[in-house]
Amino acid sequence: MFNKNIKLVIAIGLVAFAVYQFTENNIGNGIMYILIALIFVFLYFKNEIILLSFLKLRKQDFEGTKKLLDKIKNPKSALTTKQQGYYNYLNGIMLSQTDMNQSEKYFKKAIALGLSMDHDLAMAKLNLAGIAFSKRRKQEAQVLINEAQKLDKRGMLADQIKMMKQQMKKASIPKHQYGQPTSSRQMRRSKR
């Protein structure tokens, strides 16, 4: 993996060499070098390890995804701001099964750095809502669910949002035992 700045330097060098090839009447070589330079420009904006991590995650290979993410030693120097957001987003997903506190930190950092896709932002907020709900912060969870619902314009997370709202309703219903005595005095009366 190259540093993000090295990718740009390589792309500029390839374009300069392509221009030289054009001046030498090697049009085919010049076009080839420009295409290769475009690959490095693409990889500047879309990090190759982040892309491979998403592919591993789609295959439910959590261990492989974690290994790929661990290859990024210093995310601030190797990734652009949006890529850092996705790096934290992926780490949050990986840790959501085992360590909720770390997962919450990663999701909050991902939201702060920014995610380019609305459904990714909605997913991060929905995960944060689940964590907040499990920590008995119901108001925060409700706000996050509403934000996630607004961001989910295609309805990809509609089932998860609906299920989360139902769980919150079940938890907020007080458990009354209708028809049964509640105090010890009423219990004694009912035994007579």
Backbone bond lengths (Angstrom), bond angles and torsions (degrees), N, CA, C in turn:
res aa  C-N    CA-C-N  psi(-1)  N-CA   C-N-CA  omega(-1)  CA-C   N-CA-C  phi
1 M - - - 1.445 - - 1.522 109.41 -
2 F 1.309 115.08 130.29 1.455 120.71 178.68 1.521 110.45 -92.75
3 N 1.319 115.64 152.04 1.454 120.97 172.09 1.524 108.06 -64.78
4 K 1.349 116.69 150.80 1.468 120.01 -176.86 1.521 112.05 -59.46
5 N 1.328 118.70 -35.22 1.471 121.35 -179.86 1.520 111.51 -73.10
6 I 1.310 117.44 -34.96 1.467 120.93 177.60 1.527 110.18 -64.02
7 K 1.346 116.63 -36.22 1.468 119.71 177.48 1.521 110.95 -61.25
8 L 1.329 116.84 -41.17 1.464 119.54 178.73 1.521 111.69 -67.23
9 V 1.332 117.48 -40.64 1.468 121.23 178.96 1.530 109.99 -62.52
10 I 1.329 116.48 -42.34 1.471 120.16 178.29 1.528 110.00 -63.22
11 A 1.340 117.13 -43.33 1.468 120.89 179.86 1.531 110.86 -61.82
12 I 1.326 117.22 -43.90 1.471 120.74 179.26 1.529 110.07 -64.58
13 G 1.330 116.85 -41.87 1.463 120.54 177.63 1.524 112.09 -61.57
14 L 1.348 116.31 -40.97 1.464 119.89 179.08 1.532 111.67 -66.92
15 V 1.327 117.35 -39.11 1.463 120.27 178.07 1.529 109.73 -65.16
16 A 1.331 117.23 -41.50 1.472 120.78 178.79 1.531 110.25 -62.60
17 F 1.331 116.23 -41.72 1.465 119.57 178.60 1.529 110.30 -68.20
18 A 1.327 117.36 -33.13 1.468 120.97 177.38 1.529 110.04 -65.11
19 V 1.323 116.69 -41.56 1.470 120.46 177.74 1.530 109.30 -61.92
20 Y 1.335 117.30 -42.30 1.465 121.30 176.89 1.534 110.34 -59.76
21 Q 1.328 116.58 -42.17 1.463 120.32 179.10 1.536 111.02 -63.86
22 F 1.348 116.17 -37.50 1.471 119.13 177.13 1.527 110.95 -63.63
23 T 1.345 116.52 -39.95 1.467 119.53 -179.96 1.519 111.48 -68.55
24 E 1.315 117.95 -24.88 1.472 122.40 178.60 1.534 111.56 -90.12
25 N 1.330 116.22 9.83 1.476 123.08 -179.16 1.531 113.32 63.22
26 N 1.310 117.27 29.32 1.465 122.30 172.71 1.535 108.00 -104.73
27 I 1.330 115.21 71.97 1.464 121.55 -173.54 1.536 111.17 -61.41
28 G 1.320 116.51 -44.02 1.474 121.00 -179.26 1.521 112.06 -59.32
29 N 1.349 116.23 -44.33 1.463 119.71 178.64 1.527 111.18 -65.32
30 G 1.337 115.92 -39.64 1.460 120.12 179.56 1.523 111.70 -61.71
31 I 1.331 116.55 -43.22 1.468 120.60 178.98 1.526 110.19 -64.59
32 M 1.340 116.13 -41.25 1.459 119.69 179.62 1.532 110.69 -61.57
33 Y 1.326 118.35 -42.95 1.465 120.82 -179.58 1.527 111.89 -67.76
34 I 1.324 116.87 -33.26 1.469 119.29 176.20 1.524 110.44 -67.25
35 L 1.326 116.81 -41.01 1.466 119.98 177.75 1.536 111.34 -63.20
36 I 1.315 116.29 -40.28 1.471 119.47 177.45 1.527 110.32 -66.09
37 A 1.333 116.58 -38.24 1.472 120.04 177.08 1.520 110.89 -63.00
38 L 1.334 116.98 -37.67 1.466 120.46 177.84 1.529 111.83 -63.57
39 I 1.318 116.76 -33.01 1.470 119.93 176.38 1.525 110.08 -62.98
40 F 1.340 117.09 -42.62 1.463 119.80 179.50 1.531 111.58 -68.35
41 V 1.335 116.64 -34.90 1.468 119.56 175.84 1.522 109.71 -65.64
42 F 1.338 117.20 -42.97 1.461 121.61 176.86 1.526 110.72 -58.96
43 L 1.337 116.77 -44.71 1.466 120.67 -179.01 1.526 112.09 -70.87
44 Y 1.332 117.35 -18.15 1.461 119.43 173.22 1.530 109.51 -67.31
45 F 1.326 116.36 -42.65 1.461 120.42 -177.44 1.525 113.04 -86.64
46 K 1.314 117.94 -27.53 1.464 122.73 178.75 1.524 107.98 -125.66
47 N 1.318 116.30 99.61 1.461 120.98 -176.03 1.525 110.85 -63.91
48 E 1.333 114.94 136.44 1.459 120.43 -175.91 1.528 112.58 -65.16
49 I 1.307 118.02 -35.00 1.468 120.04 -179.31 1.532 110.56 -72.42
50 I 1.324 117.09 -37.13 1.464 120.40 176.45 1.533 109.43 -63.92
51 L 1.341 117.20 -43.18 1.466 120.66 178.45 1.526 111.43 -61.64
52 L 1.331 116.49 -45.51 1.466 120.10 178.74 1.531 111.23 -65.34
53 S 1.328 117.15 -34.12 1.468 120.76 178.34 1.524 110.95 -64.59
54 F 1.337 116.85 -40.60 1.462 119.73 177.19 1.523 111.23 -63.89
55 L 1.337 116.89 -38.46 1.466 119.79 177.54 1.523 111.15 -64.12
56 K 1.327 116.61 -42.60 1.479 120.46 178.31 1.527 110.23 -64.24
57 L 1.322 116.29 -39.48 1.463 120.39 -178.40 1.523 110.60 -66.32
58 R 1.322 118.07 -36.68 1.470 120.88 177.39 1.516 111.77 -62.95
59 K 1.325 116.13 -30.94 1.459 120.85 178.58 1.534 111.88 -85.55
60 Q 1.337 116.41 6.14 1.472 123.44 -179.13 1.527 112.11 62.92
61 D 1.336 117.08 27.18 1.459 122.23 177.67 1.532 108.21 -93.73
62 F 1.337 115.65 80.42 1.462 120.66 -176.08 1.528 111.86 -67.02
63 E 1.310 116.02 -37.83 1.466 119.84 -179.79 1.529 110.84 -65.60
64 G 1.324 116.75 -42.85 1.460 120.82 178.31 1.519 111.61 -65.85
65 T 1.331 116.23 -37.83 1.467 120.62 177.73 1.512 110.21 -63.22
66 K 1.325 116.72 -43.98 1.472 121.17 -179.86 1.531 110.72 -63.05
67 K 1.335 117.10 -40.78 1.466 120.45 178.71 1.525 111.26 -62.54
68 L 1.338 115.89 -41.30 1.466 119.17 178.78 1.520 111.18 -65.60
69 L 1.330 117.18 -43.43 1.461 119.99 -179.88 1.525 111.85 -65.32
70 D 1.320 116.75 -31.84 1.462 120.48 178.78 1.528 112.22 -68.61
71 K 1.339 117.08 -17.06 1.471 119.86 178.16 1.529 111.61 -71.36
72 I 1.322 116.51 -19.57 1.464 120.16 177.60 1.518 107.01 -85.98
73 K 1.316 115.87 101.44 1.469 121.29 -174.84 1.522 112.36 -76.66
74 N 1.333 116.78 -46.08 1.461 120.95 -177.96 1.532 108.62 -126.85
75 P 1.341 117.27 92.08 1.466 119.94 -174.83 1.532 113.93 -61.33
76 K 1.332 117.75 -31.45 1.470 119.30 -177.28 1.520 112.29 -65.92
77 S 1.323 117.59 -36.81 1.468 119.16 -179.06 1.527 112.13 -88.83
78 A 1.327 117.39 -26.44 1.457 120.08 -175.21 1.529 113.34 -90.46
79 L 1.336 117.80 -20.24 1.452 120.57 -171.99 1.530 111.56 -124.94
80 T 1.331 115.23 151.58 1.460 119.85 171.79 1.533 108.39 -75.57
81 T 1.314 117.76 174.49 1.465 121.55 -175.19 1.529 111.65 -61.13
82 K 1.317 118.04 -46.11 1.473 121.32 179.47 1.523 110.63 -64.19
83 Q 1.339 116.64 -38.48 1.454 119.85 178.73 1.522 110.91 -66.13
84 Q 1.340 117.22 -35.70 1.462 120.48 175.34 1.527 109.99 -63.60
85 G 1.338 116.05 -37.50 1.460 120.05 176.14 1.522 111.09 -60.45
86 Y 1.323 116.77 -44.77 1.468 120.09 179.16 1.531 111.79 -70.65
87 Y 1.313 116.88 -33.33 1.469 120.33 175.36 1.529 109.42 -59.76
88 N 1.338 116.88 -46.72 1.460 120.60 178.87 1.524 111.51 -69.06
89 Y 1.321 117.36 -36.06 1.463 122.36 177.34 1.534 110.62 -60.61
90 L 1.329 116.30 -47.55 1.468 120.19 179.51 1.525 111.32 -64.85
91 N 1.329 117.24 -41.34 1.464 119.83 177.32 1.530 110.75 -63.80
92 G 1.329 117.12 -37.21 1.457 120.92 177.14 1.521 111.50 -62.46
93 I 1.330 116.31 -42.65 1.467 120.49 177.89 1.520 110.40 -63.38
94 M 1.349 116.00 -42.52 1.468 119.58 -178.56 1.535 111.65 -63.63
95 L 1.329 116.81 -38.51 1.462 120.47 -176.29 1.525 113.50 -89.17
96 S 1.334 118.09 -7.45 1.464 119.62 -177.44 1.521 112.25 -64.11
97 Q 1.313 117.86 -22.63 1.459 120.88 179.44 1.526 112.70 -82.66
98 T 1.335 116.66 -26.26 1.467 119.25 -172.06 1.525 114.16 -114.66
99 D 1.335 118.05 -43.01 1.463 120.94 -173.05 1.532 109.30 -133.26
100 M 1.341 115.42 98.36 1.467 119.79 -176.04 1.520 112.68 -66.45
101 N 1.320 118.02 -35.69 1.467 120.01 -178.47 1.524 111.28 -64.23
102 Q 1.333 117.04 -47.55 1.472 120.71 177.75 1.517 110.04 -64.72
103 S 1.318 116.36 -41.04 1.459 121.10 -179.73 1.525 110.62 -60.24
104 E 1.327 116.81 -42.01 1.464 121.21 179.07 1.530 110.61 -61.67
105 K 1.330 116.66 -41.76 1.471 120.28 179.03 1.529 110.83 -62.57
106 Y 1.330 116.19 -43.98 1.462 120.01 -179.64 1.528 111.47 -64.55
107 F 1.333 117.61 -43.11 1.467 120.15 -179.76 1.526 111.04 -65.20
108 K 1.328 117.70 -41.49 1.464 120.31 178.98 1.527 110.96 -63.86
109 K 1.330 115.89 -39.57 1.461 119.96 178.80 1.530 110.48 -67.76
110 A 1.329 116.94 -38.26 1.465 121.16 178.58 1.525 110.43 -63.32
111 I 1.330 117.35 -41.85 1.462 120.99 179.21 1.524 110.07 -67.09
112 A 1.333 116.77 -39.65 1.472 120.42 179.41 1.533 111.38 -65.05
113 L 1.331 116.96 -40.09 1.467 120.44 179.91 1.521 111.96 -75.32
114 G 1.301 116.04 -29.37 1.457 120.88 177.19 1.518 112.75 103.63
115 L 1.319 114.39 139.66 1.459 122.94 174.95 1.525 106.42 -122.52
116 S 1.318 117.30 135.60 1.462 119.95 -172.51 1.525 113.13 -76.74
117 M 1.296 118.55 -24.42 1.470 121.17 -178.74 1.529 109.99 -99.47
118 D 1.337 115.84 134.67 1.465 120.17 -179.46 1.526 112.29 -64.05
119 H 1.339 117.22 -37.66 1.465 117.71 -178.43 1.534 111.55 -71.11
120 D 1.333 118.12 -27.44 1.465 119.85 174.26 1.527 110.16 -69.16
121 L 1.320 116.29 -41.01 1.463 121.00 177.02 1.527 110.47 -64.70
122 A 1.330 116.35 -39.69 1.467 120.55 177.32 1.522 110.75 -63.82
123 M 1.323 116.71 -41.17 1.473 121.03 179.34 1.521 110.59 -64.22
124 A 1.333 117.29 -41.84 1.465 120.50 178.79 1.529 110.39 -63.44
125 K 1.329 116.65 -42.51 1.468 119.72 179.68 1.523 111.47 -68.30
126 L 1.325 117.18 -35.25 1.463 120.33 177.36 1.519 110.94 -66.38
127 N 1.327 116.63 -40.58 1.468 120.07 175.60 1.524 111.16 -63.40
128 L 1.327 116.49 -41.84 1.465 120.03 176.78 1.522 111.09 -63.20
129 A 1.336 116.72 -36.67 1.470 120.24 177.68 1.525 110.28 -63.94
130 G 1.317 116.95 -41.76 1.465 120.49 177.47 1.520 112.02 -62.58
131 I 1.319 116.11 -40.46 1.470 120.18 179.04 1.528 109.78 -67.49
132 A 1.332 116.44 -43.85 1.474 119.92 179.68 1.521 110.60 -63.57
133 F 1.326 117.44 -40.42 1.462 121.16 178.65 1.521 111.30 -63.96
134 S 1.333 116.86 -40.82 1.465 119.63 179.63 1.526 111.81 -68.94
135 K 1.331 116.71 -22.10 1.469 120.77 176.94 1.533 111.45 -94.98
136 R 1.331 116.24 12.99 1.473 124.01 176.69 1.531 113.27 64.73
137 R 1.323 116.30 34.16 1.469 121.70 173.20 1.527 107.05 -108.16
138 K 1.341 114.98 75.75 1.466 121.25 -170.83 1.521 113.21 -67.99
139 Q 1.322 118.11 -37.53 1.465 119.69 -179.47 1.523 111.34 -65.90
140 E 1.315 116.00 -43.96 1.470 120.26 177.74 1.523 109.96 -62.18
141 A 1.332 116.72 -42.02 1.460 120.92 179.13 1.524 111.03 -62.09
142 Q 1.330 117.05 -40.96 1.460 120.86 -179.97 1.526 111.06 -64.58
143 V 1.326 116.76 -42.08 1.473 120.99 178.16 1.534 110.13 -62.24
144 L 1.326 116.71 -44.71 1.470 120.72 -179.35 1.524 111.63 -65.61
145 I 1.330 117.23 -37.92 1.475 120.00 177.88 1.517 110.31 -64.64
146 N 1.328 117.00 -42.38 1.465 119.83 178.66 1.526 111.35 -63.34
147 E 1.344 117.22 -40.07 1.470 120.87 177.35 1.525 110.60 -64.72
148 A 1.331 116.29 -41.29 1.462 120.41 179.16 1.526 110.58 -64.22
149 Q 1.327 116.33 -38.65 1.460 120.09 179.77 1.527 111.12 -65.80
150 K 1.330 117.57 -38.47 1.466 121.21 177.64 1.532 111.32 -66.38
151 L 1.343 116.36 -36.62 1.468 120.28 -178.50 1.525 112.43 -76.56
152 D 1.326 116.98 -24.94 1.463 121.78 -177.44 1.525 109.39 -83.55
153 K 1.329 116.48 76.04 1.460 122.07 -175.23 1.521 112.63 -74.96
154 R 1.307 117.62 -25.97 1.465 121.04 -179.19 1.523 112.83 -91.51
155 G 1.309 117.31 -7.12 1.462 120.93 178.98 1.518 114.29 76.52
156 M 1.338 116.65 21.92 1.460 120.16 -179.35 1.528 112.55 -68.86
157 L 1.326 116.39 -27.79 1.467 120.81 -178.54 1.527 112.37 -108.42
158 A 1.323 116.98 15.12 1.472 120.90 -174.72 1.524 111.52 -59.00
159 D 1.332 117.37 -42.38 1.472 120.21 -179.13 1.522 111.53 -65.06
160 Q 1.341 117.15 -43.21 1.459 120.47 180.00 1.530 111.02 -66.01
161 I 1.333 116.74 -39.30 1.465 120.42 179.42 1.526 109.98 -66.00
162 K 1.324 116.32 -42.25 1.464 121.01 179.09 1.525 110.56 -62.61
163 M 1.331 116.21 -44.09 1.463 120.95 -179.88 1.531 110.85 -64.00
164 M 1.343 116.77 -40.90 1.462 121.01 179.27 1.529 110.45 -64.19
165 K 1.331 117.20 -41.03 1.463 120.20 178.69 1.530 111.39 -64.93
166 Q 1.330 116.29 -38.71 1.460 119.63 178.19 1.525 111.23 -65.03
167 Q 1.320 117.17 -41.03 1.467 120.42 177.65 1.517 111.10 -63.69
168 M 1.330 116.66 -38.06 1.461 119.59 178.71 1.525 111.08 -67.38
169 K 1.336 117.21 -37.54 1.462 120.24 177.51 1.524 111.06 -65.52
170 K 1.323 116.34 -42.06 1.474 119.99 179.35 1.521 111.08 -62.57
171 A 1.317 116.04 -38.92 1.467 119.85 -178.39 1.520 111.77 -73.30
172 S 1.332 117.79 -26.37 1.463 119.42 -177.08 1.526 112.79 -88.50
173 I 1.340 118.56 -11.60 1.455 120.99 177.93 1.520 108.76 -74.75
174 P 1.345 116.78 123.03 1.469 118.03 178.55 1.520 110.32 -69.09
175 K 1.302 115.53 144.43 1.461 120.97 -177.72 1.526 108.68 -93.14
176 H 1.334 115.26 98.38 1.463 121.21 177.83 1.520 108.20 -102.50
177 Q 1.291 114.55 146.38 1.455 119.51 175.74 1.525 106.53 -108.64
178 Y 1.310 113.93 89.47 1.460 119.66 -176.38 1.517 109.67 -69.07
179 G 1.323 114.83 137.88 1.451 120.62 175.83 1.519 113.67 86.26
180 Q 1.301 117.81 -4.42 1.452 120.34 179.17 1.516 108.85 -111.12
181 P 1.301 118.19 145.56 1.470 120.69 179.97 1.518 111.14 -64.82
182 T 1.339 115.89 143.89 1.454 120.25 -177.58 1.524 112.09 -104.85
183 S 1.314 118.90 -27.93 1.463 119.24 -179.64 1.521 109.94 -107.18
184 S 1.309 115.55 163.76 1.464 119.55 -179.29 1.522 110.89 -66.93
185 R 1.347 118.26 -31.36 1.456 122.21 178.77 1.532 110.04 -65.29
186 Q 1.344 116.59 -42.09 1.460 120.16 179.39 1.524 110.22 -68.97
187 M 1.334 117.10 -32.60 1.463 120.37 179.11 1.522 109.79 -66.21
188 R 1.357 117.09 -39.85 1.461 119.98 179.69 1.531 110.87 -66.08
189 R 1.336 116.28 -37.94 1.453 119.97 179.26 1.524 111.24 -65.04
190 S 1.320 115.43 -39.02 1.457 118.84 -177.58 1.513 111.59 -71.03
191 K 1.328 118.56 -25.07 1.460 121.25 179.70 1.525 111.18 -75.93
192 R 1.334 117.83 -23.99 1.487 121.13 -178.47 1.451 112.75 -74.25
